[in-house]
Amino acid sequence: MSRTLPYPPPGPTDSPFLLLRELGEAAGLLEQVVADRLGVARTDLVIASLVAVHGPQSAGQLADSTGLTTGAVTGSLDRLERVGFARRTVDPRDRRRVIVTLRHERLGPIVELNEPLHRALQALDAELTPAQRAMVGDYVRRAAGHFRGEALRLREEGRRNAPRKTRRRAAR
């Protein structure tokens, strides 16, 4: 028997949960439009953003952060390198790994497309009192923790429930 969830969920239409969903949808739309303008995939921008925020990372770390396979991350990195936004270098501590860094001198098109939004959001932020900023920050951080926790739970559940691969013996 399948369960269905009411949509929209019961409660006020200005609930932070629904507003976060609205923000996510708007952010996704913007990411797609920017990606189209730059000639890359939306996922490529997500990966570039992760490197911009968290610093150089391995392809495996990026796969863990995005939930993508390492093969999908490799395709994304190929595109980011092709347009000049990123580079891969061999990890000096483990030559089997590559480390992804951004080519900051080549990120002008990304910055230019995002600058009007950044200015608008900074203006919104300036309207908040310190107490309001703290409250919003607390809520968003805790909500993000729930999103990450649920993603990890579902990933682990999928791994536990995935059918085991068996090796076939060649016909003799």
N, C-alpha and C positions, 0 to 999 in steps of 0.2 A: 504494500500500500504506500503510495507516494504522499508526501506532505507538501502542502502549498503554503506559501507565506503571502499574507495580504500585501498588495502594493497599491497605493503607498501604505507603509505600515501605519497602524493606528497611532494617533497622537497628533500633536500640533504640527502644522506644515512648516513651521520655522524651527523645528527641532535641529540641534546641531548635527545629528546623524544625517538627516536629509540635506542639510546645508553642505556637509562634507561631501556627500555624493554629488551634489550640484557642482561644487568646486572641482571635484575629480573629473567630471564630465567636461567642464569648461577647459581645464588644464589639458585633458586628452585631446580636445579639439585643437587647441593652440599648438600642442606638440605636433600634431599631424600636419597642420598648415605650415608650420616652420620647417618640418622635415621635407614636405613637398617643395617648398621654396629652395631648400638647400640641396635637393636631389639625393637625399638619404632616406632611410627608413626611420619611423618613429622610435623604434627600439635603439637605433644608433644614437639618437639624442639622449635617451635614457642612460645608455652606457657612458656617453661623454659627460653627462651630468654627474654620474656617480664618481667618475675619475676627477672631475673638477672639484667636487665637494670633499671626497675622501682621499684624494691623492693617488699616486701611481698604484696600480693593482695588477694582479695576475689575471689571466683569462679565466682561471678556475674561480677566483674570488668574484669576478664579475658574473660568472654563471650562477654562483650561489646567491648573489645579491638580487639577480633578476629572475631567477627560476628558469632560465634558459639552459639548453644543453651547451656544452663547450663548443660543439660544432656550430650552433647558431651564433654564439658569441664570436667565433672565428669569422663567420660571414659578415657580421656587423663590423668587426675590426678591419676587415678587408675594405669595406666601404668607407669607413672613417679615414683609413690611410690613403685610399684613392683620392678623396677630396682634400686631403692634407690636414685634417683636424687632429689626427693622433698618430703615434708611432709605437712600434713594438721593439723592445730591446731584450736581449738575453739577460736573464736574472744572473748576476755575478755569483750568487750563492748557490744556485741550482741551474745549471746550463740547460736543463730539460724544460724549464719554464720561461715564459716571456712576461715582461712587465709592460703594461700599457701606460703611456703618458700622453698628455695633450700637448699639441704644438701651439702654445698660447699666441705666438706671433701670427698664426693663421686663423684664429677664431673670430676675427672681425665680423664676418657675416652673421655669425650666431649672436654676437653681442648686439649688433645693429638691429636685428629683428626683435630681440628681446628687450632692448633698452626702454621703449615707451611703456611697456608693462612694468618693468622694474621701477621706473619713476612713479607710475601711478600707485603701485603697492607701497612704495616708501612714503608717499603722501598719505595714504590710508593709515599706515603705521604711525605716522606723526600725529594723527588725530586721537590716538589712544592714550589714555592715562597709563602710568606705570602699572597700576593695579589691573586695569583692563588687559594690558599687554601680558601681564603675568597669568591672568586667568585664561586668556585665549591660548597662550603658549602651553600652559599645563594641559588643557583639554586636547589640543592637537597632538602633543607628545604622547599622551596616554592613549589616544585613539590610534595613533600610528603604531604604538606598541601592540595594541590589540590586532591590528591588521597584520603586522609581522608575525605575531604569535599564531594567528590562525593560518597564515600561509605555511609556516613551519609545521604546524600540526597536520594540515592537509597533505603536505609533501611527504611527511613521515608515514602517514596513514596510507598514502598511495604506494609508497615503497613496500610497506608490509603486506599490502593486498595485491601487489603486482604478481602476475603469474611468473613462476620461475622458468627461466630459459633452460632448456635441456639440449644437450649436444646430440646430434644425430650421427649415428655411425654410417659411414659410407657403405653402400650396397656392395656386396662382394660377388 
